[in-house]
């Protein structure tokens, strides 16, 4: 005969563990960009290209977008890879843009303050102008 109380207890235990896991995942996701030291630069350029690959007989396409940001001392080029149908970021060339670093990760913010993870593709020291 089945013990109903132990079955209910086991199901509740699994549900509680799943709830704790989800809360910790979402809390960690928010914390990673809220605690960053955001700096402001100028978006000099933005350009995109498509990257399509065949995997298991299916074509998988991504849009690779490069963002060139002038920080005053350096020029950073960040790269973002997104599915082909993903909406492009709402940003304006020659306008201020916020960026931040967290260890190996890099982030930029769109004009609505939404953070987007990007990868640092290149950094160049600005040459002094004479």
C-alpha positions in Angstrom: 0.0 0.0 0.0 1.2 3.5 -0.9 1.9 5.9 2.0 0.2 9.1 0.8 1.8 11.4 3.3 5.4 10.4 2.3 4.4 10.9 -1.4 3.0 14.4 -0.7 6.0 15.3 1.4 8.4 14.1 -1.4 6.5 16.2 -4.0 6.5 19.3 -1.8 10.2 18.8 -1.1 11.0 18.7 -4.8 8.8 21.8 -5.4 10.6 23.7 -2.6 14.0 22.8 -4.1 12.9 23.9 -7.5 11.6 27.2 -6.1 14.8 27.9 -4.3 16.8 27.1 -7.4 14.7 29.5 -9.5 14.9 32.3 -7.0 18.7 32.0 -6.7 19.1 31.9 -10.5 17.0 35.1 -11.0 18.6 36.8 -8.0 22.1 36.1 -9.3 21.2 37.3 -12.8 20.1 40.7 -11.5 22.9 41.1 -9.1 25.6 40.7 -11.8 24.7 44.0 -13.5 23.3 46.0 -10.6 26.6 46.0 -8.7 28.7 47.0 -11.7 30.7 50.2 -11.9 29.2 51.8 -15.1 31.3 54.2 -17.1 30.2 56.4 -19.9 31.8 56.6 -23.3 30.8 57.7 -26.8 29.5 55.1 -29.3 31.6 55.8 -32.4 30.3 53.1 -34.7 28.1 50.0 -34.9 28.1 47.5 -37.6 26.6 44.0 -38.1 27.3 40.9 -40.1 25.6 37.5 -40.3 27.2 34.2 -39.4 25.6 31.0 -40.6 26.7 27.5 -39.8 25.3 24.1 -40.5 24.9 21.8 -37.5 23.2 18.4 -37.8 21.9 19.3 -41.2 20.2 22.5 -39.9 21.4 26.0 -40.7 21.9 28.2 -37.6 22.4 31.9 -38.2 23.4 34.6 -35.8 23.9 38.3 -36.2 27.3 39.5 -35.0 27.3 43.2 -34.0 30.4 45.2 -33.2 30.2 48.4 -31.0 33.1 50.8 -31.0 33.2 52.9 -27.9 35.5 55.9 -27.2 36.3 56.2 -23.4 38.6 59.2 -23.7 41.8 57.2 -23.2 40.9 53.9 -25.0 38.7 52.7 -27.8 37.0 49.5 -27.0 35.4 47.2 -29.6 32.7 45.0 -28.1 31.0 42.1 -29.9 27.5 40.8 -29.5 26.2 37.6 -31.0 22.4 37.2 -31.1 20.0 35.0 -33.0 19.2 36.3 -36.5 15.7 37.4 -35.6 16.7 39.1 -32.4 15.9 42.8 -32.1 18.9 45.1 -32.4 19.8 47.3 -29.5 18.2 50.7 -29.2 21.4 52.9 -29.2 22.6 55.9 -31.2 25.9 56.4 -32.8 27.8 59.5 -31.6 25.7 59.5 -28.4 26.8 58.6 -24.8 26.7 54.9 -24.0 27.4 53.1 -20.6 29.7 50.2 -20.4 31.1 48.0 -17.6 33.4 45.1 -16.9 33.0 42.3 -14.4 36.0 40.0 -14.5 36.0 38.4 -18.0 32.5 39.7 -18.8 31.6 43.0 -20.4 28.3 44.8 -20.6 26.8 47.8 -22.4 23.5 49.5 -21.7 20.9 50.5 -24.3 19.1 53.8 -24.2 16.5 52.3 -21.9 19.1 51.3 -19.3 18.8 47.6 -20.2 22.1 45.7 -19.8 23.4 43.4 -22.5 26.4 41.1 -22.2 29.0 41.6 -24.9 32.6 40.3 -25.3 35.6 42.5 -25.6 36.9 42.1 -29.1 39.6 44.7 -29.2 41.0 47.6 -27.1 43.2 50.3 -28.5 45.0 53.1 -26.8 44.1 56.4 -28.3 47.0 58.1 -29.9 47.6 61.7 -28.6 46.6 64.4 -31.1 49.1 67.1 -31.8 
